[in-house]
Amino acid sequence: MSEHLKVGPIVDRQLVREIMGYAASNHTRLEIVREALREAIANELTPRQREVVTMYYFERLREVEIARRLQVNPSTVCRTLQRARESLEHSLRFYVEFLNRNLDD
């Protein structure tokens, strides 16, 4: 995956702010968010969701082009992206809860 991952469109910005609150510098904060997102993409998404997320966010393909490549309906791509975003947001919220429990002690 690209080292220049843009996290904004994939997950809720407030969630990113919560994660970033746990590091001293902006660079460190961004790296924490990127790593958490990389881990969530690698471990929490189905293979199809991972494939569609990679094409959409990293290769910057439009939903119609992804649908053509995968030979599916564009609405299937849209639904897959939505479910992937929901899964990533859930996973990152769990990560924030983990940070809250372990760093506040």
MOPE-V657990 format. One record per residue. N is the residue number from 1. OMEGA is omega in whole degrees, 0 to 359 (NA if undefined). D_FIRST is the distance of its C-alpha to the first C-alpha in Angstrom with 1 decimal. Layout:
[[N | OMEGA | D_FIRST] [N | OMEGA | D_FIRST]]
This chain:
[[1 | 182 | 0.0] [2 | 175 | 3.7] [3 | 182 | 6.5] [4 | 181 | 8.6] [5 | 176 | 8.0] [6 | 188 | 11.5] [7 | 186 | 12.9] [8 | 185 | 16.3] [9 | 185 | 16.3] [10 | 183 | 14.5] [11 | 180 | 16.9] [12 | 182 | 20.4] [13 | 178 | 21.0] [14 | 178 | 23.8] [15 | 177 | 21.5] [16 | 179 | 19.2] [17 | 179 | 22.5] [18 | 180 | 23.7] [19 | 183 | 20.8] [20 | 179 | 21.0] [21 | 185 | 24.7] [22 | 181 | 24.2] [23 | 185 | 23.3] [24 | 185 | 25.6] [25 | 178 | 23.7] [26 | 179 | 21.5] [27 | 179 | 18.9] [28 | 179 | 19.0] [29 | 180 | 19.0] [30 | 178 | 15.9] [31 | 177 | 14.1] [32 | 179 | 15.7] [33 | 180 | 14.5] [34 | 181 | 10.8] [35 | 178 | 11.1] [36 | 180 | 13.3] [37 | 176 | 11.0] [38 | 180 | 8.0] [39 | 180 | 11.0] [40 | 179 | 12.5] [41 | 182 | 9.9] [42 | 190 | 9.8] [43 | 187 | 13.5] [44 | 181 | 15.3] [45 | 173 | 14.4] [46 | 177 | 16.0] [47 | 180 | 14.3] [48 | 178 | 15.6] [49 | 179 | 14.4] [50 | 180 | 10.8] [51 | 181 | 11.2] [52 | 178 | 13.0] [53 | 179 | 10.8] [54 | 180 | 7.8] [55 | 185 | 10.7] [56 | 186 | 12.4] [57 | 184 | 10.2] [58 | 178 | 7.4] [59 | 177 | 9.8] [60 | 176 | 12.7] [61 | 175 | 15.0] [62 | 181 | 18.1] [63 | 181 | 19.2] [64 | 180 | 21.9] [65 | 177 | 19.7] [66 | 179 | 17.4] [67 | 178 | 20.8] [68 | 182 | 22.1] [69 | 183 | 19.3] [70 | 181 | 19.5] [71 | 177 | 23.3] [72 | 177 | 23.7] [73 | 177 | 25.5] [74 | 179 | 23.7] [75 | 176 | 25.1] [76 | 178 | 23.2] [77 | 180 | 19.8] [78 | 180 | 21.1] [79 | 179 | 22.2] [80 | 177 | 19.0] [81 | 180 | 17.1] [82 | 179 | 20.0] [83 | 178 | 19.9] [84 | 178 | 16.2] [85 | 179 | 16.9] [86 | 179 | 20.0] [87 | 179 | 18.4] [88 | 179 | 15.8] [89 | 178 | 18.7] [90 | 181 | 20.9] [91 | 181 | 18.5] [92 | 175 | 18.2] [93 | 176 | 21.9] [94 | 179 | 22.5] [95 | 178 | 20.6] [96 | 178 | 22.8] [97 | 177 | 25.8] [98 | 178 | 24.9] [99 | 179 | 24.7] [100 | 182 | 28.0] [101 | 188 | 29.7] [102 | 181 | 28.6] [103 | 179 | 28.8] [104 | 181 | 32.0] [105 | NA | 33.9]]
